[in-house]
Amino acid sequence: MKPITPVPHIDTTVSVSGSKSLTQRALIASALASGDSQLLGPLASEDTRYTIAALAAMGLRVDTSDPDCWRVAGTGG
């Protein structure tokens, strides 16, 4: 059996890449919510751009000027 030696404490931050399906769900849920929503760490992809375009065609505002924090103005249902 090979012994395992513990490593000293590591202080770091790990960022997990965004998910296309979770980003799309968050966009739609935010559009239905009341007030403004922030999506932190969204995944910009062709599919999410189509979702944003569909929401915009229905009159919703989605601000993607900050790639790390998208803002959605909800409609309240």
N, CA, C, O and CB atoms as a CASP TS submission, in Angstrom:
PFRMAT TS
TARGET T0000
AUTHOR 0000-0000-0000
METHOD Language model
MODEL 1
PARENT N/A
ATOM      1  N   MET     1       0.840  -1.164   0.000  1.00  0.00           N
ATOM      2  CA  MET     1       0.000   0.000   0.000  1.00  0.00           C
ATOM      3  C   MET     1       0.892   1.235   0.000  1.00  0.00           C
ATOM      4  O   MET     1       1.895   1.293   0.711  1.00  0.00           O
ATOM      5  CB  MET     1      -0.959  -0.007   1.210  1.00  0.00           C
ATOM      6  N   LYS     2       0.514   2.211  -0.800  1.00  0.00           N
ATOM      7  CA  LYS     2       1.288   3.438  -0.901  1.00  0.00           C
ATOM      8  C   LYS     2       0.734   4.465   0.089  1.00  0.00           C
ATOM      9  O   LYS     2      -0.464   4.748   0.078  1.00  0.00           O
ATOM     10  CB  LYS     2       1.258   3.994  -2.353  1.00  0.00           C
ATOM     11  N   PRO     3       1.597   5.025   0.946  1.00  0.00           N
ATOM     12  CA  PRO     3       1.107   6.020   1.906  1.00  0.00           C
ATOM     13  C   PRO     3       0.776   7.347   1.213  1.00  0.00           C
ATOM     14  O   PRO     3       1.421   7.735   0.238  1.00  0.00           O
ATOM     15  CB  PRO     3       2.152   6.251   3.013  1.00  0.00           C
ATOM     16  N   ILE     4      -0.229   8.020   1.734  1.00  0.00           N
ATOM     17  CA  ILE     4      -0.629   9.326   1.208  1.00  0.00           C
ATOM     18  C   ILE     4      -0.249  10.379   2.232  1.00  0.00           C
ATOM     19  O   ILE     4      -0.676  10.330   3.385  1.00  0.00           O
ATOM     20  CB  ILE     4      -2.163   9.376   0.892  1.00  0.00           C
ATOM     21  N   THR     5       0.554  11.324   1.796  1.00  0.00           N
ATOM     22  CA  THR     5       1.002  12.400   2.678  1.00  0.00           C
ATOM     23  C   THR     5       0.140  13.626   2.438  1.00  0.00           C
ATOM     24  O   THR     5       0.044  14.092   1.303  1.00  0.00           O
ATOM     25  CB  THR     5       2.502  12.728   2.448  1.00  0.00           C
ATOM     26  N   PRO     6      -0.494  14.166   3.485  1.00  0.00           N
ATOM     27  CA  PRO     6      -1.322  15.356   3.293  1.00  0.00           C
ATOM     28  C   PRO     6      -0.482  16.554   2.870  1.00  0.00           C
ATOM     29  O   PRO     6       0.681  16.684   3.250  1.00  0.00           O
ATOM     30  CB  PRO     6      -2.087  15.682   4.575  1.00  0.00           C
ATOM     31  N   VAL     7      -1.091  17.416   2.082  1.00  0.00           N
ATOM     32  CA  VAL     7      -0.422  18.642   1.659  1.00  0.00           C
ATOM     33  C   VAL     7      -0.765  19.749   2.642  1.00  0.00           C
ATOM     34  O   VAL     7      -1.790  19.680   3.322  1.00  0.00           O
ATOM     35  CB  VAL     7      -0.831  19.038   0.209  1.00  0.00           C
ATOM     36  N   PRO     8       0.081  20.768   2.723  1.00  0.00           N
ATOM     37  CA  PRO     8      -0.250  21.898   3.599  1.00  0.00           C
ATOM     38  C   PRO     8      -1.466  22.640   3.055  1.00  0.00           C
ATOM     39  O   PRO     8      -1.873  22.432   1.912  1.00  0.00           O
ATOM     40  CB  PRO     8       0.957  22.864   3.733  1.00  0.00           C
ATOM     41  N   HIS     9      -2.028  23.486   3.867  1.00  0.00           N
ATOM     42  CA  HIS     9      -3.210  24.264   3.481  1.00  0.00           C
ATOM     43  C   HIS     9      -2.935  25.042   2.198  1.00  0.00           C
ATOM     44  O   HIS     9      -1.886  25.668   2.049  1.00  0.00           O
ATOM     45  CB  HIS     9      -3.622  25.232   4.615  1.00  0.00           C
ATOM     46  N   ILE    10      -3.888  24.992   1.279  1.00  0.00           N
ATOM     47  CA  ILE    10      -3.778  25.722   0.020  1.00  0.00           C
ATOM     48  C   ILE    10      -4.878  26.778   0.008  1.00  0.00           C
ATOM     49  O   ILE    10      -6.053  26.460   0.193  1.00  0.00           O
ATOM     50  CB  ILE    10      -3.891  24.758  -1.222  1.00  0.00           C
ATOM     51  N   ASP    11      -4.499  28.020  -0.209  1.00  0.00           N
ATOM     52  CA  ASP    11      -5.459  29.118  -0.276  1.00  0.00           C
ATOM     53  C   ASP    11      -5.609  29.528  -1.731  1.00  0.00           C
ATOM     54  O   ASP    11      -4.724  30.172  -2.295  1.00  0.00           O
ATOM     55  CB  ASP    11      -5.009  30.329   0.607  1.00  0.00           C
ATOM     56  N   THR    12      -6.730  29.154  -2.339  1.00  0.00           N
ATOM     57  CA  THR    12      -6.932  29.432  -3.753  1.00  0.00           C
ATOM     58  C   THR    12      -8.413  29.593  -4.057  1.00  0.00           C
ATOM     59  O   THR    12      -9.265  29.289  -3.222  1.00  0.00           O
ATOM     60  CB  THR    12      -6.330  28.318  -4.613  1.00  0.00           C
ATOM     61  N   THR    13      -8.704  30.062  -5.230  1.00  0.00           N
ATOM     62  CA  THR    13     -10.074  30.174  -5.709  1.00  0.00           C
ATOM     63  C   THR    13     -10.170  29.428  -7.023  1.00  0.00           C
ATOM     64  O   THR    13      -9.292  29.540  -7.879  1.00  0.00           O
ATOM     65  CB  THR    13     -10.505  31.663  -5.872  1.00  0.00           C
ATOM     66  N   VAL    14     -11.233  28.672  -7.179  1.00  0.00           N
ATOM     67  CA  VAL    14     -11.462  27.932  -8.413  1.00  0.00           C
ATOM     68  C   VAL    14     -12.741  28.454  -9.045  1.00  0.00           C
ATOM     69  O   VAL    14     -13.783  28.522  -8.393  1.00  0.00           O
ATOM     70  CB  VAL    14     -11.548  26.395  -8.151  1.00  0.00           C
ATOM     71  N   SER    15     -12.658  28.816 -10.301  1.00  0.00           N
ATOM     72  CA  SER    15     -13.841  29.255 -11.037  1.00  0.00           C
ATOM     73  C   SER    15     -14.290  28.132 -11.953  1.00  0.00           C
ATOM     74  O   SER    15     -13.501  27.591 -12.729  1.00  0.00           O
ATOM     75  CB  SER    15     -13.554  30.551 -11.849  1.00  0.00           C
ATOM     76  N   VAL    16     -15.553  27.791 -11.856  1.00  0.00           N
ATOM     77  CA  VAL    16     -16.116  26.753 -12.703  1.00  0.00           C
ATOM     78  C   VAL    16     -16.760  27.437 -13.901  1.00  0.00           C
ATOM     79  O   VAL    16     -17.476  28.427 -13.750  1.00  0.00           O
ATOM     80  CB  VAL    16     -17.150  25.869 -11.923  1.00  0.00           C
ATOM     81  N   SER    17     -16.505  26.909 -15.081  1.00  0.00           N
ATOM     82  CA  SER    17     -17.065  27.532 -16.276  1.00  0.00           C
ATOM     83  C   SER    17     -18.585  27.437 -16.266  1.00  0.00           C
ATOM     84  O   SER    17     -19.162  26.528 -15.669  1.00  0.00           O
ATOM     85  CB  SER    17     -16.498  26.877 -17.542  1.00  0.00           C
ATOM     86  N   GLY    18     -19.221  28.391 -16.939  1.00  0.00           N
ATOM     87  CA  GLY    18     -20.673  28.439 -16.978  1.00  0.00           C
ATOM     88  C   GLY    18     -21.268  27.269 -17.747  1.00  0.00           C
ATOM     89  O   GLY    18     -20.572  26.564 -18.477  1.00  0.00           O
ATOM     90  N   SER    19     -22.556  27.082 -17.570  1.00  0.00           N
ATOM     91  CA  SER    19     -23.283  26.017 -18.241  1.00  0.00           C
ATOM     92  C   SER    19     -24.298  26.637 -19.193  1.00  0.00           C
ATOM     93  O   SER    19     -25.043  27.543 -18.817  1.00  0.00           O
ATOM     94  CB  SER    19     -23.980  25.083 -17.214  1.00  0.00           C
ATOM     95  N   LYS    20     -24.322  26.147 -20.423  1.00  0.00           N
ATOM     96  CA  LYS    20     -25.252  26.685 -21.411  1.00  0.00           C
ATOM     97  C   LYS    20     -26.696  26.485 -20.957  1.00  0.00           C
ATOM     98  O   LYS    20     -27.489  27.426 -20.988  1.00  0.00           O
ATOM     99  CB  LYS    20     -25.027  26.022 -22.778  1.00  0.00           C
ATOM    100  N   SER    21     -27.041  25.277 -20.540  1.00  0.00           N
ATOM    101  CA  SER    21     -28.433  25.016 -20.165  1.00  0.00           C
ATOM    102  C   SER    21     -28.834  25.781 -18.910  1.00  0.00           C
ATOM    103  O   SER    21     -29.958  26.276 -18.822  1.00  0.00           O
ATOM    104  CB  SER    21     -28.648  23.524 -19.950  1.00  0.00           C
ATOM    105  N   LEU    22     -27.930  25.884 -17.937  1.00  0.00           N
ATOM    106  CA  LEU    22     -28.258  26.645 -16.728  1.00  0.00           C
ATOM    107  C   LEU    22     -28.388  28.132 -17.033  1.00  0.00           C
ATOM    108  O   LEU    22     -29.234  28.813 -16.453  1.00  0.00           O
ATOM    109  CB  LEU    22     -27.193  26.422 -15.650  1.00  0.00           C
ATOM    110  N   THR    23     -27.554  28.640 -17.939  1.00  0.00           N
ATOM    111  CA  THR    23     -27.645  30.050 -18.317  1.00  0.00           C
ATOM    112  C   THR    23     -28.982  30.326 -18.998  1.00  0.00           C
ATOM    113  O   THR    23     -29.624  31.337 -18.714  1.00  0.00           O
ATOM    114  CB  THR    23     -26.477  30.443 -19.247  1.00  0.00           C
ATOM    115  N   GLN    24     -29.404  29.437 -19.893  1.00  0.00           N
ATOM    116  CA  GLN    24     -30.686  29.633 -20.571  1.00  0.00           C
ATOM    117  C   GLN    24     -31.844  29.590 -19.573  1.00  0.00           C
ATOM    118  O   GLN    24     -32.754  30.415 -19.646  1.00  0.00           O
ATOM    119  CB  GLN    24     -30.885  28.566 -21.659  1.00  0.00           C
ATOM    120  N   ARG    25     -31.816  28.645 -18.653  1.00  0.00           N
ATOM    121  CA  ARG    25     -32.877  28.556 -17.641  1.00  0.00           C
ATOM    122  C   ARG    25     -32.902  29.801 -16.770  1.00  0.00           C
ATOM    123  O   ARG    25     -33.971  30.319 -16.446  1.00  0.00           O
ATOM    124  CB  ARG    25     -32.686  27.309 -16.766  1.00  0.00           C
ATOM    125  N   ALA    26     -31.725  30.279 -16.393  1.00  0.00           N
ATOM    126  CA  ALA    26     -31.651  31.481 -15.552  1.00  0.00           C
ATOM    127  C   ALA    26     -32.171  32.704 -16.304  1.00  0.00           C
ATOM    128  O   ALA    26     -32.840  33.552 -15.713  1.00  0.00           O
ATOM    129  CB  ALA    26     -30.201  31.727 -15.086  1.00  0.00           C
ATOM    130  N   LEU    27     -31.875  32.804 -17.594  1.00  0.00           N
ATOM    131  CA  LEU    27     -32.389  33.918 -18.396  1.00  0.00           C
ATOM    132  C   LEU    27     -33.918  33.912 -18.414  1.00  0.00           C
ATOM    133  O   LEU    27     -34.549  34.951 -18.219  1.00  0.00           O
ATOM    134  CB  LEU    27     -31.841  33.844 -19.836  1.00  0.00           C
ATOM    135  N   ILE    28     -34.506  32.744 -18.647  1.00  0.00           N
ATOM    136  CA  ILE    28     -35.962  32.640 -18.734  1.00  0.00           C
ATOM    137  C   ILE    28     -36.604  32.877 -17.373  1.00  0.00           C
ATOM    138  O   ILE    28     -37.602  33.591 -17.276  1.00  0.00           O
ATOM    139  CB  ILE    28     -36.371  31.266 -19.280  1.00  0.00           C
ATOM    140  N   ALA    29     -36.040  32.282 -16.315  1.00  0.00           N
ATOM    141  CA  ALA    29     -36.584  32.497 -14.968  1.00  0.00           C
ATOM    142  C   ALA    29     -36.476  33.967 -14.576  1.00  0.00           C
ATOM    143  O   ALA    29     -37.390  34.513 -13.959  1.00  0.00           O
ATOM    144  CB  ALA    29     -35.846  31.615 -13.936  1.00  0.00           C
ATOM    145  N   SER    30     -35.369  34.605 -14.929  1.00  0.00           N
ATOM    146  CA  SER    30     -35.181  36.027 -14.615  1.00  0.00           C
ATOM    147  C   SER    30     -36.171  36.892 -15.379  1.00  0.00           C
ATOM    148  O   SER    30     -36.654  37.900 -14.862  1.00  0.00           O
ATOM    149  CB  SER    30     -33.749  36.464 -14.938  1.00  0.00           C
ATOM    150  N   ALA    31     -36.471  36.498 -16.609  1.00  0.00           N
ATOM    151  CA  ALA    31     -37.437  37.249 -17.406  1.00  0.00           C
ATOM    152  C   ALA    31     -38.828  37.180 -16.780  1.00  0.00           C
ATOM    153  O   ALA    31     -39.596  38.137 -16.874  1.00  0.00           O
ATOM    154  CB  ALA    31     -37.477  36.715 -18.844  1.00  0.00           C
ATOM    155  N   LEU    32     -39.155  36.064 -16.146  1.00  0.00           N
ATOM    156  CA  LEU    32     -40.466  35.889 -15.520  1.00  0.00           C
ATOM    157  C   LEU    32     -40.535  36.481 -14.119  1.00  0.00           C
ATOM    158  O   LEU    32     -41.627  36.707 -13.596  1.00  0.00           O
ATOM    159  CB  LEU    32     -40.815  34.425 -15.463  1.00  0.00           C
ATOM    160  N   ALA    33     -39.391  36.731 -13.510  1.00  0.00           N
ATOM    161  CA  ALA    33     -39.350  37.249 -12.137  1.00  0.00           C
ATOM    162  C   ALA    33     -39.745  38.719 -12.099  1.00  0.00           C
ATOM    163  O   ALA    33     -39.718  39.415 -13.114  1.00  0.00           O
ATOM    164  CB  ALA    33     -37.949  37.066 -11.531  1.00  0.00           C
ATOM    165  N   SER    34     -40.111  39.174 -10.907  1.00  0.00           N
ATOM    166  CA  SER    34     -40.387  40.600 -10.710  1.00  0.00           C
ATOM    167  C   SER    34     -39.079  41.317 -10.417  1.00  0.00           C
ATOM    168  O   SER    34     -38.262  40.825  -9.638  1.00  0.00           O
ATOM    169  CB  SER    34     -41.413  40.824  -9.552  1.00  0.00           C
ATOM    170  N   GLY    35     -38.875  42.463 -11.029  1.00  0.00           N
ATOM    171  CA  GLY    35     -37.670  43.247 -10.770  1.00  0.00           C
ATOM    172  C   GLY    35     -36.487  42.784 -11.586  1.00  0.00           C
ATOM    173  O   GLY    35     -36.614  41.958 -12.489  1.00  0.00           O
ATOM    174  N   ASP    36     -35.331  43.334 -11.250  1.00  0.00           N
ATOM    175  CA  ASP    36     -34.101  43.026 -11.980  1.00  0.00           C
ATOM    176  C   ASP    36     -33.385  41.836 -11.364  1.00  0.00           C
ATOM    177  O   ASP    36     -33.407  41.646 -10.148  1.00  0.00           O
ATOM    178  CB  ASP    36     -33.173  44.241 -12.003  1.00  0.00           C
ATOM    179  N   SER    37     -32.754  41.042 -12.209  1.00  0.00           N
ATOM    180  CA  SER    37     -31.955  39.898 -11.775  1.00  0.00           C
ATOM    181  C   SER    37     -30.550  40.032 -12.331  1.00  0.00           C
ATOM    182  O   SER    37     -30.338  40.639 -13.381  1.00  0.00           O
ATOM    183  CB  SER    37     -32.598  38.560 -12.227  1.00  0.00           C
ATOM    184  N   GLN    38     -29.589  39.458 -11.612  1.00  0.00           N
ATOM    185  CA  GLN    38     -28.204  39.411 -12.067  1.00  0.00           C
ATOM    186  C   GLN    38     -27.805  37.957 -12.250  1.00  0.00           C
ATOM    187  O   GLN    38     -28.026  37.133 -11.362  1.00  0.00           O
ATOM    188  CB  GLN    38     -27.252  40.129 -11.063  1.00  0.00           C
ATOM    189  N   LEU    39     -27.225  37.640 -13.387  1.00  0.00           N
ATOM    190  CA  LEU    39     -26.694  36.311 -13.647  1.00  0.00           C
ATOM    191  C   LEU    39     -25.179  36.402 -13.551  1.00  0.00           C
ATOM    192  O   LEU    39     -24.533  37.040 -14.382  1.00  0.00           O
ATOM    193  CB  LEU    39     -27.151  35.767 -15.048  1.00  0.00           C
ATOM    194  N   LEU    40     -24.621  35.765 -12.542  1.00  0.00           N
ATOM    195  CA  LEU    40     -23.173  35.812 -12.326  1.00  0.00           C
ATOM    196  C   LEU    40     -22.505  34.622 -12.995  1.00  0.00           C
ATOM    197  O   LEU    40     -22.904  33.477 -12.781  1.00  0.00           O
ATOM    198  CB  LEU    40     -22.844  35.832 -10.819  1.00  0.00           C
ATOM    199  N   GLY    41     -21.503  34.890 -13.795  1.00  0.00           N
ATOM    200  CA  GLY    41     -20.751  33.837 -14.474  1.00  0.00           C
ATOM    201  C   GLY    41     -21.538  33.110 -15.549  1.00  0.00           C
ATOM    202  O   GLY    41     -21.431  31.888 -15.657  1.00  0.00           O
ATOM    203  N   PRO    42     -22.331  33.826 -16.355  1.00  0.00           N
ATOM    204  CA  PRO    42     -23.100  33.151 -17.401  1.00  0.00           C
ATOM    205  C   PRO    42     -22.191  32.667 -18.529  1.00  0.00           C
ATOM    206  O   PRO    42     -21.074  33.154 -18.703  1.00  0.00           O
ATOM    207  CB  PRO    42     -24.178  34.088 -17.960  1.00  0.00           C
ATOM    208  N   LEU    43     -22.695  31.707 -19.280  1.00  0.00           N
ATOM    209  CA  LEU    43     -21.939  31.204 -20.426  1.00  0.00           C
ATOM    210  C   LEU    43     -22.467  31.860 -21.698  1.00  0.00           C
ATOM    211  O   LEU    43     -23.630  31.684 -22.061  1.00  0.00           O
ATOM    212  CB  LEU    43     -22.035  29.651 -20.524  1.00  0.00           C
ATOM    213  N   ALA    44     -21.616  32.606 -22.360  1.00  0.00           N
ATOM    214  CA  ALA    44     -21.981  33.217 -23.642  1.00  0.00           C
ATOM    215  C   ALA    44     -21.738  32.190 -24.741  1.00  0.00           C
ATOM    216  O   ALA    44     -20.606  31.762 -24.969  1.00  0.00           O
ATOM    217  CB  ALA    44     -21.162  34.535 -23.908  1.00  0.00           C
ATOM    218  N   SER    45     -22.802  31.807 -25.408  1.00  0.00           N
ATOM    219  CA  SER    45     -22.693  30.839 -26.500  1.00  0.00           C
ATOM    220  C   SER    45     -23.720  31.204 -27.563  1.00  0.00           C
ATOM    221  O   SER    45     -24.536  32.104 -27.365  1.00  0.00           O
ATOM    222  CB  SER    45     -22.907  29.371 -25.989  1.00  0.00           C
ATOM    223  N   GLU    46     -23.679  30.516 -28.669  1.00  0.00           N
ATOM    224  CA  GLU    46     -24.649  30.782 -29.731  1.00  0.00           C
ATOM    225  C   GLU    46     -26.069  30.559 -29.212  1.00  0.00           C
ATOM    226  O   GLU    46     -26.961  31.360 -29.489  1.00  0.00           O
ATOM    227  CB  GLU    46     -24.375  29.881 -30.961  1.00  0.00           C
ATOM    228  N   ASP    47     -26.284  29.487 -28.468  1.00  0.00           N
ATOM    229  CA  ASP    47     -27.619  29.189 -27.950  1.00  0.00           C
ATOM    230  C   ASP    47     -28.102  30.245 -26.962  1.00  0.00           C
ATOM    231  O   ASP    47     -29.267  30.640 -27.001  1.00  0.00           O
ATOM    232  CB  ASP    47     -27.625  27.826 -27.283  1.00  0.00           C
ATOM    233  N   THR    48     -27.216  30.707 -26.074  1.00  0.00           N
ATOM    234  CA  THR    48     -27.659  31.724 -25.118  1.00  0.00           C
ATOM    235  C   THR    48     -27.916  33.050 -25.830  1.00  0.00           C
ATOM    236  O   THR    48     -28.789  33.812 -25.413  1.00  0.00           O
ATOM    237  CB  THR    48     -26.611  31.911 -24.000  1.00  0.00           C
ATOM    238  N   ARG    49     -27.173  33.337 -26.891  1.00  0.00           N
ATOM    239  CA  ARG    49     -27.444  34.555 -27.669  1.00  0.00           C
ATOM    240  C   ARG    49     -28.815  34.472 -28.347  1.00  0.00           C
ATOM    241  O   ARG    49     -29.527  35.473 -28.429  1.00  0.00           O
ATOM    242  CB  ARG    49     -26.339  34.777 -28.730  1.00  0.00           C
ATOM    243  N   TYR    50     -29.186  33.282 -28.831  1.00  0.00           N
ATOM    244  CA  TYR    50     -30.519  33.105 -29.418  1.00  0.00           C
ATOM    245  C   TYR    50     -31.607  33.282 -28.360  1.00  0.00           C
ATOM    246  O   TYR    50     -32.655  33.862 -28.642  1.00  0.00           O
ATOM    247  CB  TYR    50     -30.639  31.715 -30.074  1.00  0.00           C
ATOM    248  N   THR    51     -31.366  32.792 -27.158  1.00  0.00           N
ATOM    249  CA  THR    51     -32.338  32.965 -26.076  1.00  0.00           C
ATOM    250  C   THR    51     -32.505  34.440 -25.750  1.00  0.00           C
ATOM    251  O   THR    51     -33.626  34.916 -25.567  1.00  0.00           O
ATOM    252  CB  THR    51     -31.902  32.186 -24.819  1.00  0.00           C
ATOM    253  N   ILE    52     -31.392  35.166 -25.677  1.00  0.00           N
ATOM    254  CA  ILE    52     -31.449  36.610 -25.408  1.00  0.00           C
ATOM    255  C   ILE    52     -32.200  37.324 -26.531  1.00  0.00           C
ATOM    256  O   ILE    52     -33.001  38.221 -26.267  1.00  0.00           O
ATOM    257  CB  ILE    52     -30.019  37.198 -25.255  1.00  0.00           C
ATOM    258  N   ALA    53     -31.946  36.933 -27.777  1.00  0.00           N
ATOM    259  CA  ALA    53     -32.633  37.553 -28.914  1.00  0.00           C
ATOM    260  C   ALA    53     -34.137  37.282 -28.853  1.00  0.00           C
ATOM    261  O   ALA    53     -34.938  38.163 -29.165  1.00  0.00           O
ATOM    262  CB  ALA    53     -32.054  37.030 -30.243  1.00  0.00           C
ATOM    263  N   ALA    54     -34.522  36.072 -28.453  1.00  0.00           N
ATOM    264  CA  ALA    54     -35.945  35.744 -28.332  1.00  0.00           C
ATOM    265  C   ALA    54     -36.592  36.575 -27.232  1.00  0.00           C
ATOM    266  O   ALA    54     -37.705  37.072 -27.405  1.00  0.00           O
ATOM    267  CB  ALA    54     -36.135  34.242 -28.045  1.00  0.00           C
ATOM    268  N   LEU    55     -35.907  36.730 -26.104  1.00  0.00           N
ATOM    269  CA  LEU    55     -36.434  37.552 -25.015  1.00  0.00           C
ATOM    270  C   LEU    55     -36.548  39.010 -25.457  1.00  0.00           C
ATOM    271  O   LEU    55     -37.532  39.681 -25.147  1.00  0.00           O
ATOM    272  CB  LEU    55     -35.535  37.440 -23.763  1.00  0.00           C
ATOM    273  N   ALA    56     -35.544  39.495 -26.179  1.00  0.00           N
ATOM    274  CA  ALA    56     -35.570  40.880 -26.668  1.00  0.00           C
ATOM    275  C   ALA    56     -36.721  41.086 -27.654  1.00  0.00           C
ATOM    276  O   ALA    56     -37.344  42.148 -27.665  1.00  0.00           O
ATOM    277  CB  ALA    56     -34.225  41.241 -27.339  1.00  0.00           C
ATOM    278  N   ALA    57     -37.006  40.079 -28.478  1.00  0.00           N
ATOM    279  CA  ALA    57     -38.108  40.174 -29.433  1.00  0.00           C
ATOM    280  C   ALA    57     -39.452  40.287 -28.720  1.00  0.00           C
ATOM    281  O   ALA    57     -40.421  40.796 -29.282  1.00  0.00           O
ATOM    282  CB  ALA    57     -38.109  38.961 -30.362  1.00  0.00           C
ATOM    283  N   MET    58     -39.503  39.805 -27.470  1.00  0.00           N
ATOM    284  CA  MET    58     -40.727  39.916 -26.661  1.00  0.00           C
ATOM    285  C   MET    58     -40.717  41.167 -25.792  1.00  0.00           C
ATOM    286  O   MET    58     -41.603  41.366 -24.961  1.00  0.00           O
ATOM    287  CB  MET    58     -40.894  38.678 -25.780  1.00  0.00           C
ATOM    288  N   GLY    59     -39.693  42.015 -25.997  1.00  0.00           N
ATOM    289  CA  GLY    59     -39.652  43.295 -25.297  1.00  0.00           C
ATOM    290  C   GLY    59     -38.860  43.317 -24.004  1.00  0.00           C
ATOM    291  O   GLY    59     -38.904  44.315 -23.284  1.00  0.00           O
ATOM    292  N   LEU    60     -38.141  42.256 -23.684  1.00  0.00           N
ATOM    293  CA  LEU    60     -37.347  42.221 -22.455  1.00  0.00           C
ATOM    294  C   LEU    60     -35.975  42.835 -22.674  1.00  0.00           C
ATOM    295  O   LEU    60     -35.428  42.800 -23.776  1.00  0.00           O
ATOM    296  CB  LEU    60     -37.201  40.785 -21.952  1.00  0.00           C
ATOM    297  N   ARG    61     -35.432  43.399 -21.604  1.00  0.00           N
ATOM    298  CA  ARG    61     -34.089  43.986 -21.658  1.00  0.00           C
ATOM    299  C   ARG    61     -33.103  43.047 -20.968  1.00  0.00           C
ATOM    300  O   ARG    61     -33.283  42.678 -19.807  1.00  0.00           O
ATOM    301  CB  ARG    61     -34.066  45.399 -20.990  1.00  0.00           C
ATOM    302  N   VAL    62     -32.066  42.670 -21.698  1.00  0.00           N
ATOM    303  CA  VAL    62     -30.976  41.871 -21.139  1.00  0.00           C
ATOM    304  C   VAL    62     -29.686  42.628 -21.419  1.00  0.00           C
ATOM    305  O   VAL    62     -29.325  42.854 -22.574  1.00  0.00           O
ATOM    306  CB  VAL    62     -30.938  40.411 -21.752  1.00  0.00           C
ATOM    307  N   ASP    63     -28.997  43.017 -20.355  1.00  0.00           N
ATOM    308  CA  ASP    63     -27.744  43.772 -20.482  1.00  0.00           C
ATOM    309  C   ASP    63     -26.579  42.805 -20.316  1.00  0.00           C
ATOM    310  O   ASP    63     -26.374  42.255 -19.234  1.00  0.00           O
ATOM    311  CB  ASP    63     -27.665  44.929 -19.425  1.00  0.00           C
ATOM    312  N   THR    64     -25.817  42.598 -21.384  1.00  0.00           N
ATOM    313  CA  THR    64     -24.667  41.691 -21.353  1.00  0.00           C
ATOM    314  C   THR    64     -23.351  42.453 -21.484  1.00  0.00           C
ATOM    315  O   THR    64     -22.329  41.875 -21.856  1.00  0.00           O
ATOM    316  CB  THR    64     -24.781  40.652 -22.471  1.00  0.00           C
ATOM    317  N   SER    65     -23.377  43.760 -21.176  1.00  0.00           N
ATOM    318  CA  SER    65     -22.164  44.568 -21.342  1.00  0.00           C
ATOM    319  C   SER    65     -21.038  44.113 -20.419  1.00  0.00           C
ATOM    320  O   SER    65     -19.865  44.281 -20.751  1.00  0.00           O
ATOM    321  CB  SER    65     -22.475  46.035 -21.083  1.00  0.00           C
ATOM    322  N   ASP    66     -21.376  43.539 -19.265  1.00  0.00           N
ATOM    323  CA  ASP    66     -20.370  42.951 -18.372  1.00  0.00           C
ATOM    324  C   ASP    66     -20.417  41.441 -18.589  1.00  0.00           C
ATOM    325  O   ASP    66     -21.407  40.810 -18.217  1.00  0.00           O
ATOM    326  CB  ASP    66     -20.633  43.331 -16.845  1.00  0.00           C
ATOM    327  N   PRO    67     -19.389  40.842 -19.174  1.00  0.00           N
ATOM    328  CA  PRO    67     -19.439  39.416 -19.487  1.00  0.00           C
ATOM    329  C   PRO    67     -19.553  38.515 -18.257  1.00  0.00           C
ATOM    330  O   PRO    67     -19.932  37.350 -18.379  1.00  0.00           O
ATOM    331  CB  PRO    67     -18.220  39.036 -20.262  1.00  0.00           C
ATOM    332  N   ASP    68     -19.231  39.038 -17.081  1.00  0.00           N
ATOM    333  CA  ASP    68     -19.298  38.238 -15.859  1.00  0.00           C
ATOM    334  C   ASP    68     -20.598  38.419 -15.091  1.00  0.00           C
ATOM    335  O   ASP    68     -20.866  37.672 -14.150  1.00  0.00           O
ATOM    336  CB  ASP    68     -18.147  38.582 -14.967  1.00  0.00           C
ATOM    337  N   CYS    69     -21.410  39.397 -15.475  1.00  0.00           N
ATOM    338  CA  CYS    69     -22.655  39.671 -14.758  1.00  0.00           C
ATOM    339  C   CYS    69     -23.687  40.242 -15.723  1.00  0.00           C
ATOM    340  O   CYS    69     -23.666  41.432 -16.038  1.00  0.00           O
ATOM    341  CB  CYS    69     -22.412  40.648 -13.579  1.00  0.00           C
ATOM    342  N   TRP    70     -24.587  39.384 -16.188  1.00  0.00           N
ATOM    343  CA  TRP    70     -25.655  39.842 -17.060  1.00  0.00           C
ATOM    344  C   TRP    70     -26.816  40.316 -16.201  1.00  0.00           C
ATOM    345  O   TRP    70     -27.069  39.765 -15.130  1.00  0.00           O
ATOM    346  CB  TRP    70     -26.103  38.722 -18.034  1.00  0.00           C
ATOM    347  N   ARG    71     -27.518  41.336 -16.671  1.00  0.00           N
ATOM    348  CA  ARG    71     -28.666  41.882 -15.939  1.00  0.00           C
ATOM    349  C   ARG    71     -29.923  41.719 -16.796  1.00  0.00           C
ATOM    350  O   ARG    71     -29.944  42.046 -17.982  1.00  0.00           O
ATOM    351  CB  ARG    71     -28.437  43.390 -15.571  1.00  0.00           C
ATOM    352  N   VAL    72     -30.965  41.200 -16.147  1.00  0.00           N
ATOM    353  CA  VAL    72     -32.230  40.957 -16.831  1.00  0.00           C
ATOM    354  C   VAL    72     -33.324  41.735 -16.114  1.00  0.00           C
ATOM    355  O   VAL    72     -33.476  41.624 -14.898  1.00  0.00           O
ATOM    356  CB  VAL    72     -32.566  39.434 -16.880  1.00  0.00           C
ATOM    357  N   ALA    73     -34.086  42.524 -16.872  1.00  0.00           N
ATOM    358  CA  ALA    73     -35.230  43.251 -16.316  1.00  0.00           C
ATOM    359  C   ALA    73     -36.447  42.337 -16.406  1.00  0.00           C
ATOM    360  O   ALA    73     -36.973  42.097 -17.493  1.00  0.00           O
ATOM    361  CB  ALA    73     -35.481  44.613 -17.077  1.00  0.00           C
ATOM    362  N   GLY    74     -36.889  41.831 -15.261  1.00  0.00           N
ATOM    363  CA  GLY    74     -38.007  40.890 -15.231  1.00  0.00           C
ATOM    364  C   GLY    74     -39.346  41.541 -15.519  1.00  0.00           C
ATOM    365  O   GLY    74     -39.508  42.755 -15.392  1.00  0.00           O
ATOM    366  N   THR    75     -40.307  40.707 -15.909  1.00  0.00           N
ATOM    367  CA  THR    75     -41.638  41.185 -16.271  1.00  0.00           C
ATOM    368  C   THR    75     -42.677  40.901 -15.192  1.00  0.00           C
ATOM    369  O   THR    75     -43.799  41.404 -15.263  1.00  0.00           O
ATOM    370  CB  THR    75     -42.074  40.555 -17.571  1.00  0.00           C
ATOM    371  N   GLY    76     -42.317  40.106 -14.204  1.00  0.00           N
ATOM    372  CA  GLY    76     -43.279  39.748 -13.169  1.00  0.00           C
ATOM    373  C   GLY    76     -44.284  38.706 -13.628  1.00  0.00           C
ATOM    374  O   GLY    76     -45.391  38.619 -13.096  1.00  0.00           O
ATOM    375  N   GLY    77     -43.896  37.923 -14.613  1.00  0.00           N
ATOM    376  CA  GLY    77     -44.771  36.829 -15.003  1.00  0.00           C
ATOM    377  C   GLY    77     -45.079  36.829 -16.442  1.00  0.00           C
ATOM    378  O   GLY    77     -45.810  35.959 -16.917  1.00  0.00           O
TER
END
